[in-house]
Amino acid sequence: MPKPSISAFFPCYNDAHTIGDLVAQADEVLAALCDDYEIIVVNDGSKDESASVLAALSERMPRLRVVHHPTNRGYGAALRSGFDHATKDLVFYTDGDGQYDVRELPILLMLLTDDTHFVNGMKMTRQDPPYRVFIGNLHRFVTRWTFWLPINDVDCDFRLIRRSILDKLRLSSSSGSICVELVKQAQRAGAQFREVSIHHYARRSGASEFFTFRRIVRTYADLAVMWVELMIVAKLKALRALIESAA
């Protein structure tokens, strides 16, 4: 059986202390899994030393490509850039802050059987402060049942997806709401999902760039608009098309 080709990408915003190790580990893992792979880092307007760390890595890692956003465009925009620049048959991504272990990628690949299009990680135990664990669990519950999502842990950004599914999606979110948009559009495109438990680690340095009042408000404002578009407007369009075809 031929080995798959894999694109691995990492959104990076002020992750200078973690992105270097993450890229190096990804290179080791991918070299063992396949012959045809690439590593992409989307530097989303970082204000720390991320750019210089990535420049040094690029000099000794020919498979690494760095996409620079001159200013911070948001998490969703960083993911969309990663998907747009990925060229291989399978696309893997996780965050650049080091809270997930890229060495668990082979577990996802093992579960990507011929009838599966999307393998999503599921945090065993979330290694964050208690208040963030509570809010995260509430977010998972609300988004899963308001959008009827096919997975339990939509905010676990440790994913392996077939290119054939990604090519059918038209993502538009620039905020954290992109995780819901990605999963829901993939479900509507016919993707078959699997979930697997993975480890989640405490943040090694810095603070979450997402968990601020402004970003949370924007994410939920985007989710409200997205709910209307995906759960109401889309169904009305499908119903109208059905009526027109039957007329």
QUIJO-V629035 format. One record per residue. N is the residue number from 0. RES is the residue in one small letter. PHI is phi in degrees with one decimal (NA if undefined). D_FIRST is the distance of its C-alpha to the first C-alpha in Angstrom with 2 decimals. Layout:
# QUIJO-V629035
N;RES;PHI;D_FIRST
N;RES;PHI;D_FIRST
This chain:
# QUIJO-V629035
0;m;NA;0.00
1;p;-66.6;3.84
2;k;-76.1;6.49
3;p;-74.6;9.17
4;s;-96.4;12.58
5;i;-133.1;15.39
6;s;-102.5;19.15
7;a;-117.3;21.31
8;f;-133.0;24.98
9;f;-136.8;28.14
10;p;-70.2;31.51
11;c;-134.7;34.27
12;y;-139.1;37.96
13;n;57.9;40.16
14;d;-112.8;37.37
15;a;-58.9;38.37
16;h;-81.9;38.42
17;t;-124.4;34.86
18;i;-67.0;32.73
19;g;-63.9;32.51
20;d;-63.4;31.05
21;l;-62.3;28.64
22;v;-65.3;27.27
23;a;-63.0;27.10
24;q;-66.4;25.20
25;a;-62.8;22.75
26;d;-62.5;22.16
27;e;-64.7;21.48
28;v;-64.9;19.11
29;l;-67.5;17.05
30;a;-62.7;17.00
31;a;-80.6;15.43
32;l;-90.0;12.76
33;c;-156.5;11.68
34;d;-94.2;13.10
35;d;-114.1;14.41
36;y;-150.0;16.87
37;e;-144.8;20.54
38;i;-122.7;23.30
39;i;-125.0;26.19
40;v;-118.0;29.47
41;v;-99.4;31.94
42;n;-83.9;35.35
43;d;-88.6;37.44
44;g;67.2;40.86
45;s;-58.1;40.97
46;k;-105.5;44.50
47;d;-97.6;43.69
48;e;-91.8;42.10
49;s;-55.8;38.55
50;a;-61.4;38.76
51;s;-71.0;39.84
52;v;-61.6;37.22
53;l;-69.6;34.47
54;a;-63.4;36.14
55;a;-66.1;36.07
56;l;-64.5;32.40
57;s;-61.8;31.57
58;e;-67.6;33.32
59;r;-115.9;30.96
60;m;-125.2;27.67
61;p;-64.6;26.57
62;r;-86.3;23.75
63;l;-90.5;26.40
64;r;-121.4;28.21
65;v;-114.1;31.30
66;v;-105.2;32.70
67;h;-104.3;36.39
68;h;-97.5;38.50
69;p;-57.7;42.13
70;t;-130.1;43.29
71;n;-71.0;41.83
72;r;-100.1;40.51
73;g;108.3;39.33
74;y;-60.0;36.18
75;g;-62.6;35.02
76;a;-65.4;35.58
77;a;-65.2;33.57
78;l;-65.2;30.56
79;r;-62.8;30.95
80;s;-63.5;31.04
81;g;-62.4;27.82
82;f;-63.6;26.04
83;d;-65.5;27.73
84;h;-90.8;26.64
85;a;-71.7;22.99
86;t;-121.1;20.81
87;k;-92.5;17.13
88;d;-69.2;14.87
89;l;-118.2;15.60
90;v;-125.8;19.12
91;f;-116.3;20.46
92;y;-147.4;24.14
93;t;-151.6;26.80
94;d;-75.6;30.42
95;g;-84.9;31.81
96;d;-89.9;34.38
97;g;79.7;32.30
98;q;-83.6;32.81
99;y;-120.7;29.09
100;d;-102.9;26.87
101;v;-61.6;23.89
102;r;-70.5;22.49
103;e;-92.0;21.76
104;l;-54.9;19.13
105;p;-56.9;16.27
106;i;-64.9;17.96
107;l;-63.6;17.63
108;l;-63.4;13.95
109;m;-62.3;13.45
110;l;-87.1;15.60
111;l;-83.5;14.04
112;t;-75.6;12.62
113;d;-58.8;12.14
114;d;-97.0;15.93
115;t;-119.0;16.89
116;h;-116.3;17.97
117;f;-149.7;20.15
118;v;-111.1;20.18
119;n;-116.9;23.66
120;g;-71.6;25.18
121;m;-139.8;28.36
122;k;-60.2;30.90
123;m;-64.7;31.86
124;t;-140.9;35.27
125;r;-76.3;36.42
126;q;-94.7;38.06
127;d;-133.9;40.69
128;p;-56.6;44.45
129;p;-52.6;45.53
130;y;-64.9;46.76
131;r;-73.3;43.41
132;v;-62.7;41.62
133;f;-62.6;44.11
134;i;-64.7;43.83
135;g;-62.8;40.03
136;n;-65.3;40.00
137;l;-65.4;42.53
138;h;-60.9;40.51
139;r;-59.0;37.39
140;f;-63.2;39.56
141;v;-64.3;41.36
142;t;-68.5;38.44
143;r;-63.0;36.28
144;w;-89.0;39.09
145;t;-79.0;40.69
146;f;-105.5;37.46
147;w;51.3;35.85
148;l;-79.2;32.68
149;p;-86.4;29.64
150;i;-128.7;29.21
151;n;-86.6;31.70
152;d;-116.3;31.53
153;v;-69.6;31.59
154;d;-97.3;32.94
155;c;-90.9;30.14
156;d;-88.1;28.66
157;f;-142.8;25.34
158;r;-135.9;22.80
159;l;-126.9;19.22
160;i;-133.2;19.19
161;r;-74.6;17.12
162;r;-58.2;18.71
163;s;-59.5;19.08
164;i;-82.9;21.58
165;l;-59.2;23.34
166;d;-65.0;24.12
167;k;-91.3;26.18
168;l;-95.0;28.32
169;r;-128.9;31.68
170;l;-78.0;32.53
171;s;-133.9;36.10
172;s;-68.8;37.10
173;s;-112.1;38.19
174;s;-111.9;38.97
175;g;-65.4;37.29
176;s;-66.8;37.28
177;i;-61.8;34.06
178;c;-62.8;32.06
179;v;-66.1;33.61
180;e;-60.3;33.24
181;l;-60.6;29.51
182;v;-68.1;28.79
183;k;-68.4;31.25
184;q;-65.6;30.14
185;a;-64.3;26.47
186;q;-60.7;27.72
187;r;-65.9;29.78
188;a;-82.8;26.86
189;g;97.8;25.06
190;a;-66.8;22.77
191;q;-102.2;21.76
192;f;-109.0;22.46
193;r;-137.5;21.79
194;e;-121.2;23.94
195;v;-144.7;23.70
196;s;-71.6;26.56
197;i;-135.0;26.61
198;h;-82.2;29.44
199;h;-129.5;32.07
200;y;-117.5;34.36
201;a;-64.6;37.89
202;r;-64.0;38.46
203;r;-77.5;39.03
204;s;-158.8;41.44
205;g;71.4;43.17
206;a;-129.2;43.40
207;s;-60.8;41.33
208;e;-81.7;41.84
209;f;-86.7;41.12
210;f;-82.0;43.54
211;t;-125.0;46.71
212;f;-57.7;49.11
213;r;-62.6;48.63
214;r;-69.2;44.83
215;i;-65.8;44.87
216;v;-61.3;47.47
217;r;-63.3;45.50
218;t;-60.6;42.30
219;y;-74.3;44.16
220;a;-65.2;46.04
221;d;-64.5;42.76
222;l;-64.5;41.43
223;a;-63.6;44.61
224;v;-64.4;44.20
225;m;-63.0;40.51
226;w;-61.3;41.45
227;v;-62.6;43.91
228;e;-68.6;41.46
229;l;-84.8;38.45
230;m;-101.4;40.30
231;i;-113.1;43.42
232;v;-61.6;43.21
233;a;-61.8;39.69
234;k;-69.1;40.72
235;l;-65.1;43.94
236;k;-64.4;42.15
237;a;-64.8;39.84
238;l;-66.5;42.94
239;r;-63.7;44.83
240;a;-63.7;42.04
241;l;-66.2;41.98
242;i;-65.1;45.77
243;e;-66.1;45.80
244;s;-71.4;43.26
245;a;-87.2;45.35
246;a;-73.5;48.62
